Amino acid sequence: MWRRDHDRDPQEAGLAQLDGYLAGLGLNTGWLVIFDRRPAAKPIAERLATATATTPSRRTVTVVRA
């Protein structure tokens, strides 16, 4: 997913979309990578982070922010 100027944080929509893909594949875990394309974004070394999130159907997803 991409995050651009004036966009809301795409994590919630990304988790919902990924939930459907994981269901179709019969998987309970996955990865969501969000690229921050905003001009004012900090350098990647400062913003790179990972966290665990849960999809609407309770699947576990590792979220990577770059």
N, CA, C and O atoms as CSV, one atom per row, in Angstrom:
chain,resi,resn,atom,element,x,y,z
A,1,MET,N,N,0.850,-1.161,0.000
A,1,MET,CA,C,0.000,0.000,0.000
A,1,MET,C,C,0.898,1.226,0.000
A,1,MET,O,O,2.041,1.190,0.455
A,2,TRP,N,N,0.347,2.305,-0.521
A,2,TRP,CA,C,1.053,3.587,-0.557
A,2,TRP,C,C,0.326,4.588,0.319
A,2,TRP,O,O,-0.902,4.586,0.408
A,3,ARG,N,N,1.102,5.440,0.962
A,3,ARG,CA,C,0.516,6.562,1.678
A,3,ARG,C,C,1.066,7.825,1.044
A,3,ARG,O,O,2.277,8.044,1.018
A,4,ARG,N,N,0.158,8.661,0.531
A,4,ARG,CA,C,0.555,9.891,-0.138
A,4,ARG,C,C,-0.003,11.084,0.630
A,4,ARG,O,O,-0.785,10.932,1.569
A,5,ASP,N,N,0.420,12.277,0.208
A,5,ASP,CA,C,-0.075,13.498,0.842
A,5,ASP,C,C,-1.600,13.504,0.893
A,5,ASP,O,O,-2.258,13.092,-0.062
A,6,HIS,N,N,-2.143,13.959,1.976
A,6,HIS,CA,C,-3.584,14.132,2.190
A,6,HIS,C,C,-4.347,12.811,2.272
A,6,HIS,O,O,-5.576,12.821,2.336
A,7,ASP,N,N,-3.650,11.681,2.272
A,7,ASP,CA,C,-4.307,10.379,2.446
A,7,ASP,C,C,-4.377,10.056,3.934
A,7,ASP,O,O,-3.500,10.432,4.711
A,8,ARG,N,N,-5.426,9.360,4.305
A,8,ARG,CA,C,-5.488,8.830,5.675
A,8,ARG,C,C,-4.532,7.658,5.784
A,8,ARG,O,O,-4.074,7.117,4.777
A,9,ASP,N,N,-4.240,7.278,6.996
A,9,ASP,CA,C,-3.394,6.110,7.220
A,9,ASP,C,C,-4.083,4.901,6.576
A,9,ASP,O,O,-5.230,4.608,6.913
A,10,PRO,N,N,-3.415,4.193,5.660
A,10,PRO,CA,C,-4.062,3.100,4.928
A,10,PRO,C,C,-4.094,1.757,5.664
A,10,PRO,O,O,-4.517,0.756,5.085
A,11,GLN,N,N,-3.658,1.717,6.922
A,11,GLN,CA,C,-3.561,0.426,7.609
A,11,GLN,C,C,-4.913,-0.275,7.731
A,11,GLN,O,O,-5.007,-1.467,7.437
A,12,GLU,N,N,-5.946,0.422,8.149
A,12,GLU,CA,C,-7.252,-0.228,8.343
A,12,GLU,C,C,-7.779,-0.812,7.034
A,12,GLU,O,O,-8.238,-1.954,7.002
A,13,ALA,N,N,-7.716,-0.040,5.965
A,13,ALA,CA,C,-8.182,-0.535,4.661
A,13,ALA,C,C,-7.298,-1.674,4.170
A,13,ALA,O,O,-7.786,-2.634,3.575
A,14,GLY,N,N,-5.991,-1.566,4.422
A,14,GLY,CA,C,-5.069,-2.614,4.009
A,14,GLY,C,C,-5.315,-3.921,4.730
A,14,GLY,O,O,-5.244,-4.993,4.130
A,15,LEU,N,N,-5.604,-3.834,6.019
A,15,LEU,CA,C,-5.898,-5.048,6.789
A,15,LEU,C,C,-7.174,-5.713,6.287
A,15,LEU,O,O,-7.235,-6.939,6.197
A,16,ALA,N,N,-8.185,-4.930,5.962
A,16,ALA,CA,C,-9.436,-5.491,5.451
A,16,ALA,C,C,-9.212,-6.169,4.094
A,16,ALA,O,O,-9.722,-7.261,3.845
A,17,GLN,N,N,-8.445,-5.510,3.225
A,17,GLN,CA,C,-8.157,-6.090,1.914
A,17,GLN,C,C,-7.328,-7.368,2.053
A,17,GLN,O,O,-7.629,-8.381,1.423
A,18,LEU,N,N,-6.306,-7.316,2.863
A,18,LEU,CA,C,-5.455,-8.478,3.074
A,18,LEU,C,C,-6.233,-9.630,3.699
A,18,LEU,O,O,-5.964,-10.792,3.395
A,19,ASP,N,N,-7.185,-9.325,4.562
A,19,ASP,CA,C,-8.018,-10.349,5.192
A,19,ASP,C,C,-8.691,-11.218,4.132
A,19,ASP,O,O,-8.723,-12.442,4.256
A,20,GLY,N,N,-9.224,-10.589,3.102
A,20,GLY,CA,C,-9.863,-11.333,2.021
A,20,GLY,C,C,-8.888,-12.209,1.251
A,20,GLY,O,O,-9.207,-13.346,0.902
A,21,TYR,N,N,-7.693,-11.675,0.987
A,21,TYR,CA,C,-6.680,-12.466,0.284
A,21,TYR,C,C,-6.269,-13.677,1.114
A,21,TYR,O,O,-6.170,-14.788,0.593
A,22,LEU,N,N,-6.029,-13.458,2.410
A,22,LEU,CA,C,-5.617,-14.552,3.274
A,22,LEU,C,C,-6.705,-15.614,3.373
A,22,LEU,O,O,-6.407,-16.808,3.383
A,23,ALA,N,N,-7.956,-15.189,3.446
A,23,ALA,CA,C,-9.068,-16.147,3.502
A,23,ALA,C,C,-9.099,-17.000,2.247
A,23,ALA,O,O,-9.281,-18.215,2.316
A,24,GLY,N,N,-8.920,-16.359,1.098
A,24,GLY,CA,C,-8.930,-17.085,-0.167
A,24,GLY,C,C,-7.800,-18.098,-0.286
A,24,GLY,O,O,-7.935,-19.114,-0.967
A,25,LEU,N,N,-6.695,-17.817,0.375
A,25,LEU,CA,C,-5.542,-18.718,0.346
A,25,LEU,C,C,-5.546,-19.718,1.498
A,25,LEU,O,O,-4.698,-20.608,1.555
A,26,GLY,N,N,-6.502,-19.570,2.417
A,26,GLY,CA,C,-6.574,-20.465,3.563
A,26,GLY,C,C,-5.461,-20.223,4.576
A,26,GLY,O,O,-5.025,-21.153,5.254
A,27,LEU,N,N,-4.997,-18.972,4.681
A,27,LEU,CA,C,-3.904,-18.627,5.588
A,27,LEU,C,C,-4.416,-17.839,6.788
A,27,LEU,O,O,-5.413,-17.124,6.692
A,28,ASN,N,N,-3.731,-17.975,7.913
A,28,ASN,CA,C,-4.119,-17.251,9.124
A,28,ASN,C,C,-3.175,-16.108,9.473
A,28,ASN,O,O,-3.438,-15.350,10.407
A,29,THR,N,N,-2.075,-15.978,8.730
A,29,THR,CA,C,-1.114,-14.908,8.977
A,29,THR,C,C,-0.665,-14.303,7.658
A,29,THR,O,O,-0.767,-14.931,6.605
A,30,GLY,N,N,-0.163,-13.066,7.730
A,30,GLY,CA,C,0.334,-12.408,6.527
A,30,GLY,C,C,1.144,-11.178,6.873
A,30,GLY,O,O,1.392,-10.883,8.042
A,31,TRP,N,N,1.550,-10.469,5.839
A,31,TRP,CA,C,2.345,-9.250,5.959
A,31,TRP,C,C,1.658,-8.126,5.203
A,31,TRP,O,O,1.101,-8.343,4.127
A,32,LEU,N,N,1.699,-6.932,5.763
A,32,LEU,CA,C,1.195,-5.723,5.099
A,32,LEU,C,C,2.322,-4.710,5.125
A,32,LEU,O,O,2.802,-4.344,6.198
A,33,VAL,N,N,2.755,-4.248,3.949
A,33,VAL,CA,C,3.824,-3.259,3.859
A,33,VAL,C,C,3.207,-1.946,3.395
A,33,VAL,O,O,2.521,-1.897,2.375
A,34,ILE,N,N,3.459,-0.883,4.156
A,34,ILE,CA,C,2.929,0.450,3.844
A,34,ILE,C,C,4.117,1.359,3.535
A,34,ILE,O,O,4.972,1.586,4.391
A,35,PHE,N,N,4.163,1.874,2.312
A,35,PHE,CA,C,5.219,2.783,1.892
A,35,PHE,C,C,4.733,4.216,2.044
A,35,PHE,O,O,3.705,4.585,1.476
A,36,ASP,N,N,5.454,5.021,2.800
A,36,ASP,CA,C,5.081,6.423,3.035
A,36,ASP,C,C,5.693,7.272,1.930
A,36,ASP,O,O,6.901,7.506,1.920
A,37,ARG,N,N,4.864,7.733,1.000
A,37,ARG,CA,C,5.328,8.502,-0.149
A,37,ARG,C,C,5.118,10.003,0.026
A,37,ARG,O,O,5.265,10.763,-0.930
A,38,ARG,N,N,4.776,10.436,1.241
A,38,ARG,CA,C,4.555,11.855,1.476
A,38,ARG,C,C,5.873,12.615,1.386
A,38,ARG,O,O,6.893,12.138,1.883
A,39,PRO,N,N,5.868,13.801,0.752
A,39,PRO,CA,C,7.105,14.580,0.639
A,39,PRO,C,C,7.723,14.932,1.993
A,39,PRO,O,O,8.944,15.042,2.102
A,40,ALA,N,N,6.908,15.106,3.008
A,40,ALA,CA,C,7.412,15.501,4.326
A,40,ALA,C,C,7.775,14.306,5.214
A,40,ALA,O,O,8.101,14.487,6.387
A,41,ALA,N,N,7.720,13.093,4.667
A,41,ALA,CA,C,8.034,11.906,5.465
A,41,ALA,C,C,9.492,11.941,5.907
A,41,ALA,O,O,10.364,12.426,5.186
A,42,LYS,N,N,9.737,11.424,7.090
A,42,LYS,CA,C,11.096,11.329,7.606
A,42,LYS,C,C,11.910,10.377,6.726
A,42,LYS,O,O,11.330,9.592,5.976
A,43,PRO,N,N,13.230,10.433,6.804
A,43,PRO,CA,C,14.056,9.471,6.062
A,43,PRO,C,C,13.683,8.038,6.458
A,43,PRO,O,O,13.276,7.784,7.592
A,44,ILE,N,N,13.826,7.123,5.526
A,44,ILE,CA,C,13.379,5.744,5.756
A,44,ILE,C,C,14.031,5.121,6.989
A,44,ILE,O,O,13.393,4.337,7.692
A,45,ALA,N,N,15.277,5.457,7.258
A,45,ALA,CA,C,15.960,4.890,8.431
A,45,ALA,C,C,15.273,5.301,9.727
A,45,ALA,O,O,15.344,4.578,10.721
A,46,GLU,N,N,14.610,6.451,9.728
A,46,GLU,CA,C,13.918,6.937,10.926
A,46,GLU,C,C,12.478,6.440,11.031
A,46,GLU,O,O,11.928,6.373,12.130
A,47,ARG,N,N,11.863,6.090,9.903
A,47,ARG,CA,C,10.451,5.699,9.948
A,47,ARG,C,C,10.220,4.198,9.806
A,47,ARG,O,O,9.101,3.731,10.018
A,48,LEU,N,N,11.246,3.436,9.455
A,48,LEU,CA,C,11.094,1.999,9.282
A,48,LEU,C,C,10.710,1.359,10.608
A,48,LEU,O,O,11.406,1.519,11.611
A,49,ALA,N,N,9.590,0.629,10.604
A,49,ALA,CA,C,9.100,0.019,11.835
A,49,ALA,C,C,8.225,-1.190,11.498
A,49,ALA,O,O,7.669,-1.292,10.404
A,50,THR,N,N,8.119,-2.096,12.463
A,50,THR,CA,C,7.212,-3.235,12.330
A,50,THR,C,C,6.317,-3.296,13.558
A,50,THR,O,O,6.689,-2.864,14.649
A,51,ALA,N,N,5.135,-3.842,13.349
A,51,ALA,CA,C,4.180,-4.021,14.437
A,51,ALA,C,C,3.268,-5.181,14.061
A,51,ALA,O,O,3.190,-5.565,12.894
A,52,THR,N,N,2.588,-5.730,15.037
A,52,THR,CA,C,1.615,-6.778,14.794
A,52,THR,C,C,0.221,-6.181,14.857
A,52,THR,O,O,-0.078,-5.371,15.736
A,53,ALA,N,N,-0.632,-6.584,13.921
A,53,ALA,CA,C,-2.016,-6.104,13.883
A,53,ALA,C,C,-2.934,-7.292,13.632
A,53,ALA,O,O,-2.474,-8.382,13.292
A,54,THR,N,N,-4.214,-7.077,13.801
A,54,THR,CA,C,-5.214,-8.123,13.603
A,54,THR,C,C,-6.218,-7.671,12.556
A,54,THR,O,O,-6.694,-6.536,12.593
A,55,THR,N,N,-6.541,-8.560,11.623
A,55,THR,CA,C,-7.521,-8.257,10.583
A,55,THR,C,C,-8.932,-8.337,11.171
A,55,THR,O,O,-9.109,-8.796,12.299
A,56,PRO,N,N,-9.933,-7.893,10.411
A,56,PRO,CA,C,-11.309,-7.993,10.902
A,56,PRO,C,C,-11.737,-9.425,11.256
A,56,PRO,O,O,-12.593,-9.620,12.119
A,57,SER,N,N,-11.144,-10.422,10.592
A,57,SER,CA,C,-11.481,-11.833,10.887
A,57,SER,C,C,-10.505,-12.473,11.865
A,57,SER,O,O,-10.452,-13.697,11.987
A,58,ARG,N,N,-9.729,-11.640,12.564
A,58,ARG,CA,C,-8.832,-12.080,13.635
A,58,ARG,C,C,-7.583,-12.814,13.137
A,58,ARG,O,O,-7.023,-13.638,13.861
A,59,ARG,N,N,-7.143,-12.524,11.913
A,59,ARG,CA,C,-5.887,-13.072,11.425
A,59,ARG,C,C,-4.749,-12.171,11.896
A,59,ARG,O,O,-4.933,-10.961,12.031
A,60,THR,N,N,-3.588,-12.743,12.143
A,60,THR,CA,C,-2.436,-11.977,12.617
A,60,THR,C,C,-1.609,-11.520,11.427
A,60,THR,O,O,-1.260,-12.312,10.552
A,61,VAL,N,N,-1.300,-10.219,11.410
A,61,VAL,CA,C,-0.554,-9.623,10.310
A,61,VAL,C,C,0.620,-8.826,10.877
A,61,VAL,O,O,0.471,-8.093,11.855
A,62,THR,N,N,1.781,-8.978,10.256
A,62,THR,CA,C,2.935,-8.137,10.573
A,62,THR,C,C,2.866,-6.942,9.637
A,62,THR,O,O,2.870,-7.094,8.416
A,63,VAL,N,N,2.805,-5.757,10.218
A,63,VAL,CA,C,2.736,-4.510,9.446
A,63,VAL,C,C,4.128,-3.902,9.418
A,63,VAL,O,O,4.744,-3.679,10.460
A,64,VAL,N,N,4.616,-3.636,8.209
A,64,VAL,CA,C,5.913,-2.998,8.012
A,64,VAL,C,C,5.643,-1.615,7.441
A,64,VAL,O,O,4.961,-1.475,6.426
A,65,ARG,N,N,6.179,-0.602,8.097
A,65,ARG,CA,C,6.052,0.771,7.606
A,65,ARG,C,C,7.417,1.214,7.094
A,65,ARG,O,O,8.417,1.181,7.810
A,66,ALA,N,N,7.423,1.627,5.840
A,66,ALA,CA,C,8.677,2.043,5.203
A,66,ALA,C,C,8.512,3.406,4.562
A,66,ALA,O,O,9.458,3.931,3.974
